[in-house]
């Protein structure tokens, strides 16, 4: 959001918050160009009349950045036709009159930010075209991460940046694996912010609010798409009880001594288990394939109950959880 007027920014920022959108502010055209050159944005709202570098010039400079493809929306209180023509000539997609209403803002967001939270084809492709496996993985995602938005908001209320970072990291990987790119990228951006600076509580809540909305939208999109499209045979259903049941199972999962497992295994099994564990340490996707090809060996080594929990972690690519449970 680029506007030199502090009051305007405050009002517009509140509207964005109502819609669950995280906002970064720039007070001038110069600052907007600098920020656009340093990071990715989904959308830019640009005030046209500002002292120093105008919104027109700022938009033109941003458009000249080689890696920049974000839509730019002009904000103005002047409804003259030539204003619109000039804004479009400088590379802006649309002109919106100020003060912008909540309904108008929502309309613009829906137009320029893709409403699809889940790319099913992308997700299936990442699993080698295995549709049934994709169905199973998305079901696991729903069980495990369906309440992550609420968890993040609770952590933001406490100002717990470290726990937020850890949860974001897991959510980023899991959502990326199933083709939920908007959520995965949003998690990555907040991760980067947390690495670079200490966000104050208000800023942290603001960023997390956007991710909470993306999680909710994704679960809704997931239920709709996977229950309507003929993928596999197992429907995906998300419920609060399923999420809570998963969390309880996670808490009850006991630690395992890798050395003990290897000690009581045969020579061939020992090498297989060591090879698999090495893959897990490297976050190698082939770990799931090796497990699948030798499933009975791993069930015999770890015990059926433990093996099933490890298998579910493999299917959602949660190597960190496996390493936490298996101690060397």
PLY file of the C-alpha trace (Angstrom):
ply
format ascii 1.0
element vertex 328
property float x
property float y
property float z
element edge 327
property int vertex1
property int vertex2
end_header
0.00 0.00 0.00
1.69 3.20 -1.21
0.31 6.50 0.10
2.01 9.53 1.63
-1.04 10.29 3.81
-0.84 8.51 7.16
-4.58 8.74 7.82
-5.42 7.25 4.42
-3.02 4.39 5.05
-4.53 3.69 8.45
-8.08 3.54 7.06
-7.14 1.39 4.08
-5.07 -0.91 6.25
-8.08 -1.60 8.46
-10.13 -2.58 5.40
-7.42 -5.00 4.32
-7.36 -6.50 7.81
-11.11 -7.17 7.67
-10.51 -9.20 4.50
-7.63 -11.10 6.08
-4.96 -9.52 3.88
-1.49 -8.73 5.23
-0.21 -5.31 4.13
3.17 -3.62 3.94
3.19 0.18 3.74
5.29 2.64 1.77
5.10 6.39 2.44
6.55 7.51 -0.89
7.15 6.46 -4.47
10.87 6.09 -3.76
10.19 3.70 -0.88
7.75 1.71 -3.01
10.35 1.17 -5.75
12.93 0.06 -3.20
10.56 -2.41 -1.53
9.41 -3.83 -4.88
13.04 -4.45 -5.86
13.71 -6.38 -2.65
10.75 -8.74 -2.32
7.69 -10.27 -3.95
4.20 -8.77 -3.59
0.88 -10.17 -4.77
-0.62 -6.75 -5.48
0.32 -3.07 -5.14
-2.12 -0.22 -4.44
-0.49 3.02 -5.56
-1.59 6.56 -4.72
-1.01 8.73 -7.78
-0.40 12.13 -6.17
2.56 12.12 -3.82
5.34 14.66 -3.20
8.68 13.79 -4.76
8.26 10.73 -6.95
4.64 10.48 -8.11
2.66 7.26 -8.26
2.97 7.32 -12.05
6.75 7.44 -11.98
6.95 4.85 -9.20
4.74 2.46 -11.18
6.85 2.97 -14.30
10.07 2.24 -12.41
8.60 -0.82 -10.74
7.41 -2.09 -14.10
10.97 -1.75 -15.42
12.28 -4.21 -12.82
13.10 -7.42 -14.69
11.72 -9.83 -12.11
8.59 -7.85 -11.23
5.19 -9.08 -12.50
2.82 -7.90 -9.76
-0.40 -6.03 -10.73
-0.47 -2.35 -9.74
-3.77 -0.65 -8.88
-3.93 3.15 -8.99
-5.66 5.04 -6.17
-6.98 8.53 -6.88
-9.68 11.00 -5.90
-9.70 12.43 -9.43
-12.22 10.76 -11.74
-11.09 12.42 -14.97
-10.74 10.13 -17.98
-7.19 11.29 -18.70
-6.11 10.15 -15.23
-7.11 6.60 -16.08
-5.45 6.75 -19.48
-2.20 8.01 -17.99
-2.23 5.38 -15.23
-2.70 2.58 -17.77
0.08 4.04 -19.89
2.44 3.76 -16.89
1.66 0.05 -16.55
-1.13 0.08 -13.96
-3.96 -2.41 -14.41
-6.85 -0.42 -13.01
-7.81 2.90 -11.39
-9.85 2.83 -8.18
-11.49 5.92 -6.72
-10.70 7.03 -3.17
-12.04 6.55 -0.60
-12.26 2.88 -1.54
-15.13 0.87 -0.03
-14.80 -2.58 1.50
-16.93 -4.08 -1.30
-14.81 -2.44 -4.00
-11.59 -3.56 -2.33
-12.82 -7.14 -2.10
-13.80 -7.06 -5.78
-10.34 -5.85 -6.82
-8.62 -8.50 -4.71
-10.72 -11.29 -6.21
-9.99 -10.00 -9.71
-6.23 -9.77 -9.41
-5.34 -12.45 -6.88
-6.14 -16.00 -7.94
-9.02 -17.43 -5.89
-7.79 -20.98 -6.43
-5.89 -22.12 -3.36
-5.12 -25.62 -4.60
-3.56 -26.72 -7.89
-4.53 -30.39 -8.01
-2.61 -31.14 -11.21
0.56 -29.59 -9.79
0.21 -31.62 -6.59
-0.35 -34.89 -8.44
2.63 -34.12 -10.67
4.84 -33.68 -7.61
3.89 -37.21 -6.55
4.85 -38.72 -9.89
1.28 -38.77 -11.19
0.03 -41.03 -8.38
-3.56 -39.82 -7.89
-4.46 -42.17 -5.05
-1.34 -41.18 -3.12
-2.25 -37.52 -3.67
-5.69 -38.18 -2.24
-4.14 -39.78 0.84
-1.59 -37.00 1.31
-4.23 -34.25 1.06
-6.36 -36.08 3.60
-3.40 -36.14 5.96
-2.75 -32.46 5.31
-6.34 -31.65 6.26
-6.08 -33.65 9.49
-2.75 -32.20 10.54
-2.83 -28.63 9.31
-6.53 -27.77 9.25
-6.17 -25.89 12.55
-2.76 -24.34 11.87
-4.29 -20.94 11.15
-5.80 -20.81 14.63
-2.57 -22.09 16.18
-0.60 -19.34 14.45
-3.02 -16.68 15.63
-2.73 -17.96 19.22
1.07 -17.87 18.97
0.97 -14.37 17.47
-1.15 -13.22 20.39
1.64 -14.45 22.68
4.30 -12.91 20.44
6.06 -16.27 20.15
8.11 -15.76 16.96
10.18 -18.94 17.38
7.17 -21.25 17.57
5.52 -19.40 14.68
8.66 -19.90 12.59
8.71 -23.64 13.32
5.03 -24.06 12.45
5.41 -21.94 9.30
8.30 -24.13 8.15
6.23 -27.30 8.43
3.16 -25.69 6.87
5.22 -24.29 3.99
6.60 -27.71 3.04
3.33 -29.56 3.43
1.26 -27.05 1.47
3.87 -26.88 -1.28
3.86 -30.66 -1.60
0.11 -30.77 -2.36
0.16 -27.84 -4.80
-1.18 -25.14 -2.45
1.19 -22.48 -3.79
-0.46 -19.33 -2.37
-0.24 -20.69 1.18
3.26 -22.10 0.73
4.58 -18.80 -0.64
2.88 -16.78 2.10
4.55 -18.97 4.73
7.89 -18.56 2.99
7.58 -14.78 2.91
6.77 -14.57 6.62
9.62 -16.98 7.35
11.98 -14.61 5.55
10.63 -11.66 7.52
11.14 -13.45 10.81
14.71 -14.28 9.83
15.55 -10.70 9.02
13.84 -8.71 11.76
11.97 -8.86 15.04
8.36 -8.01 14.24
6.37 -6.23 16.93
3.26 -8.01 18.16
0.85 -5.97 16.03
2.84 -6.57 12.85
3.15 -10.26 13.59
-0.61 -10.65 14.09
-1.20 -8.77 10.87
1.03 -11.13 8.84
-0.38 -14.25 10.49
-3.96 -13.10 9.82
-3.34 -13.49 6.08
-2.05 -17.03 6.52
-4.98 -17.98 8.74
-7.35 -16.95 5.95
-5.33 -18.88 3.36
-5.53 -22.05 5.48
-9.31 -21.71 5.80
-9.69 -21.03 2.08
-7.45 -23.97 1.20
-9.41 -26.44 3.31
-12.63 -25.22 1.68
-11.10 -25.45 -1.80
-9.71 -28.89 -1.01
-13.06 -30.28 0.11
-14.79 -28.85 -2.94
-12.28 -29.97 -5.57
-11.42 -33.39 -4.23
-15.02 -34.38 -3.56
-16.19 -33.26 -7.01
-13.32 -34.47 -9.19
-12.88 -38.21 -9.95
-9.51 -38.64 -8.27
-8.97 -42.00 -6.63
-11.76 -43.47 -4.50
-11.30 -41.94 -1.08
-13.16 -38.70 -0.30
-11.46 -36.01 1.71
-13.43 -34.80 4.71
-12.08 -32.29 7.19
-13.41 -32.04 10.71
-12.29 -30.49 13.97
-12.35 -33.91 15.65
-10.10 -35.42 12.99
-7.55 -32.64 13.47
-7.65 -33.02 17.26
-7.34 -36.80 17.00
-4.20 -36.42 14.90
-2.67 -34.00 17.41
-3.37 -36.42 20.26
-1.71 -39.26 18.33
1.32 -37.03 17.75
1.67 -36.37 21.49
1.39 -40.08 22.28
4.04 -41.19 19.78
7.01 -42.53 21.73
10.66 -42.01 20.91
12.47 -44.83 19.14
16.13 -45.82 19.46
17.53 -46.42 15.98
20.45 -48.37 17.43
18.06 -50.70 19.24
16.00 -51.27 16.08
19.15 -52.07 14.08
20.55 -54.33 16.82
17.51 -56.61 16.66
17.35 -56.71 12.85
19.02 -59.07 10.37
22.05 -58.00 8.33
20.08 -57.13 5.18
17.47 -55.29 7.22
20.17 -53.30 9.03
21.58 -51.93 5.77
18.09 -51.13 4.50
17.12 -49.26 7.68
20.40 -47.31 7.68
19.92 -46.37 4.01
16.35 -45.24 4.65
17.31 -43.20 7.72
20.06 -41.48 5.72
17.47 -40.49 3.12
15.26 -39.05 5.84
18.18 -37.00 7.20
18.75 -35.57 3.70
15.00 -34.94 3.21
15.19 -37.19 0.13
11.75 -37.92 -1.39
13.05 -41.40 -2.32
12.71 -42.36 1.37
8.98 -42.90 0.85
9.57 -45.11 -2.20
12.17 -47.23 -0.38
9.77 -47.65 2.53
6.89 -48.58 0.23
8.99 -51.20 -1.61
10.06 -52.79 1.69
7.05 -52.05 3.86
6.88 -55.41 5.62
10.55 -55.17 6.58
9.98 -51.80 8.27
6.80 -53.02 9.99
8.75 -55.96 11.37
11.60 -53.70 12.53
9.58 -50.87 14.10
6.36 -52.66 15.03
3.08 -52.12 13.20
1.76 -49.20 15.28
4.98 -47.23 15.17
5.55 -48.07 11.50
2.12 -46.74 10.55
2.86 -43.43 12.29
6.22 -43.16 10.54
4.58 -44.03 7.24
2.06 -41.22 7.63
4.90 -38.80 8.35
6.67 -39.98 5.19
3.57 -39.43 3.07
3.38 -35.80 4.20
7.17 -35.36 3.84
7.51 -34.51 7.54
11.11 -35.65 7.90
11.69 -33.38 10.88
9.05 -35.21 12.91
10.63 -38.58 12.04
14.05 -37.36 13.15
12.55 -36.09 16.40
11.02 -39.50 17.11
13.92 -41.71 16.05
16.96 -41.11 18.21
20.44 -42.27 17.20
0 1
1 2
2 3
3 4
4 5
5 6
6 7
7 8
8 9
9 10
10 11
11 12
12 13
13 14
14 15
15 16
16 17
17 18
18 19
19 20
20 21
21 22
22 23
23 24
24 25
25 26
26 27
27 28
28 29
29 30
30 31
31 32
32 33
33 34
34 35
35 36
36 37
37 38
38 39
39 40
40 41
41 42
42 43
43 44
44 45
45 46
46 47
47 48
48 49
49 50
50 51
51 52
52 53
53 54
54 55
55 56
56 57
57 58
58 59
59 60
60 61
61 62
62 63
63 64
64 65
65 66
66 67
67 68
68 69
69 70
70 71
71 72
72 73
73 74
74 75
75 76
76 77
77 78
78 79
79 80
80 81
81 82
82 83
83 84
84 85
85 86
86 87
87 88
88 89
89 90
90 91
91 92
92 93
93 94
94 95
95 96
96 97
97 98
98 99
99 100
100 101
101 102
102 103
103 104
104 105
105 106
106 107
107 108
108 109
109 110
110 111
111 112
112 113
113 114
114 115
115 116
116 117
117 118
118 119
119 120
120 121
121 122
122 123
123 124
124 125
125 126
126 127
127 128
128 129
129 130
130 131
131 132
132 133
133 134
134 135
135 136
136 137
137 138
138 139
139 140
140 141
141 142
142 143
143 144
144 145
145 146
146 147
147 148
148 149
149 150
150 151
151 152
152 153
153 154
154 155
155 156
156 157
157 158
158 159
159 160
160 161
161 162
162 163
163 164
164 165
165 166
166 167
167 168
168 169
169 170
170 171
171 172
172 173
173 174
174 175
175 176
176 177
177 178
178 179
179 180
180 181
181 182
182 183
183 184
184 185
185 186
186 187
187 188
188 189
189 190
190 191
191 192
192 193
193 194
194 195
195 196
196 197
197 198
198 199
199 200
200 201
201 202
202 203
203 204
204 205
205 206
206 207
207 208
208 209
209 210
210 211
211 212
212 213
213 214
214 215
215 216
216 217
217 218
218 219
219 220
220 221
221 222
222 223
223 224
224 225
225 226
226 227
227 228
228 229
229 230
230 231
231 232
232 233
233 234
234 235
235 236
236 237
237 238
238 239
239 240
240 241
241 242
242 243
243 244
244 245
245 246
246 247
247 248
248 249
249 250
250 251
251 252
252 253
253 254
254 255
255 256
256 257
257 258
258 259
259 260
260 261
261 262
262 263
263 264
264 265
265 266
266 267
267 268
268 269
269 270
270 271
271 272
272 273
273 274
274 275
275 276
276 277
277 278
278 279
279 280
280 281
281 282
282 283
283 284
284 285
285 286
286 287
287 288
288 289
289 290
290 291
291 292
292 293
293 294
294 295
295 296
296 297
297 298
298 299
299 300
300 301
301 302
302 303
303 304
304 305
305 306
306 307
307 308
308 309
309 310
310 311
311 312
312 313
313 314
314 315
315 316
316 317
317 318
318 319
319 320
320 321
321 322
322 323
323 324
324 325
325 326
326 327
